């Protein structure tokens, strides 16, 4: 049965994708989240060949897990995002400031810019978060929140509000 694609369904799908990516960047995969990923249904034809290929590879990996896959994923996370067992320069540090400041430091201009975007959206800092406001996980969570708001505005027929939220996103 073919699913009808609507702007509402696209907005909901984008929110889900942003939330999944935010979780993947936030911390290592644990057993519960790996099970959730395995149960996830990936789109087959998004209209974007690169996205479709990414989903195909994602699905293929998850369908071929073995008993040490969880350990492998956790080790990969630490190596890629924390720089464990590397020189430190090879890590893809998840804070935007590291990549945009001349000295590769956190808490720089990029952080200040996203704080302003969060405040403009009425979002407040959580005392549970300590990785910096320009961490990619938090930025993706912001995109998910704005996407959800846009989806809700669209569902209520508030097209102008939906457009404004998408632009802010």
N, C-alpha and C positions, 0 to 999 in steps of 0.2 A: 504494500500500500504506500503510495507516494505521499509525502508530507508536504502540505502547502507552506511555502515560505512567505512569511509576512514580516513587516518591519518590527512588529512586536516580538515575533519569535527570534529574529536576528538580535534584537536588543537583549533578550533574555539569555540567548546563547553566549553573547559577548560577556555578559556579567558572569556567567558560570566559568567561562574560559579565564577571565581575569582572576577570579577567586582561586581556581585551580593553580594557575601560575604563581599567584601570591603565596599560596601554601607551599609550593615546591621550592620557592626561593627563601622562604622564611626559616626553615629548619630541615634537618635530615628527614627522609621518609621513614616512618615507623610501620610496624606490621598492620595496624588499622588503616592507615592511609594507603598503603600498598594494596590492600584488599579493596578499598574504595576505588582506586585507580583501575584495578582489574575489572571491576563491575561496570565501569563507565562505558557508555556507548559513544564511539567516535563518529563524527559525520563522515560520509563517504565522498560527497560532492558539494563542496562549499562554493564552487565557482572560482576558486583561487588555487591554481595547480601547486604552488609552494605550500600552502596550508594543507591541502589534501595529502601531499607527500609527507608532511610532518605528522599528520594524524596516522597515516599508514605505517610509518616507522615506529611511532609511539605504540600503536596497537600490536605490531609485530613483536616489539620488545616485550610488552606485557604478556603476550601469549607464549613466550619462551622462557619464562622465569625458571630458575633452578633453586636448590636449597640455600645457596649462598648469595642470591640476588639482593636480598635486603642489606646484607653486610657490604656488598659491592656498591650499592647505591649510597649508603651512608659514608663509605670511604671516599667515593667520588665527590660527594657534597663537600666534605671537609677539605679535600685537595683543591677543588675548583674555587670555592667561595671563601674559605678561610686561609688557604695557602699551606695546609698541612703537608709536610714532606716535599715542599718545593722551596725555591729560593725566596719566595714571597712576591717576586715580581711577575710570576707566572699566574698568580691567582686573578680571578675575575671578581674583584671585590664588589659586593652588592650595593655599595653606597655611591650615588651619583657624584658626590664631591670628589671622590678619589680620582675619577676619570675626567673631571672638568677643571680641577684646580691645578695650577702649575707645579705645586709641590706634592701632588697626589695625597692630600690630606682630607680627612673627614671634617664635617662641621664647617664647610665653606659656603660660598655663595649659592650653590645649588640647593643646599639645605634651607637657606633663608627663602629662596624662591618657592619651594614646595610648601613651606609653612604658610606662606601667604595664600597660596592656592587652597590649602586645607581650611584656613580661617575663612576665606571668602565663601567656602562651601558650608560653613557652620560646623566644621569638624574640629574636635578638641583632642589633644594628646591624651594617650592612655598611660597610666602609671606602670602598666605591664610592659610597655614597649621601651626598650633601651638600646636599640640598634641604630638610632639616628633617623630623622624624619625623611631623609632622602634615600633610604634603603629601598631597593627595587620592590620588595614585598609590600611595603607600605604604599608605595606609588601605585602598584597594581591594585591594592585594596581600594585606594581612592578612585581608580578608574572603574572598579566594580560597583562602588557606591554610586558614583555619578551615572553609571549605566543603569543601575536599578532605578534610580530616580527618573531617568529619561524614559525608561520602560513604563513606569507607573504613570508618568505624565501623558505618554502616548495612549495608554489604555483608558485614561480619563478624557481623551479627546483634546488635551491641551497641547496642541502641536507646537505652538510658539515656545512654551516652557520646555518641551522635549528638545527642540532645536537649540535653545540656550544651554541646556544641560550637556548636550552633546558637544557643543562648542567649548564649554568649560572643560569637558573631559579631554 
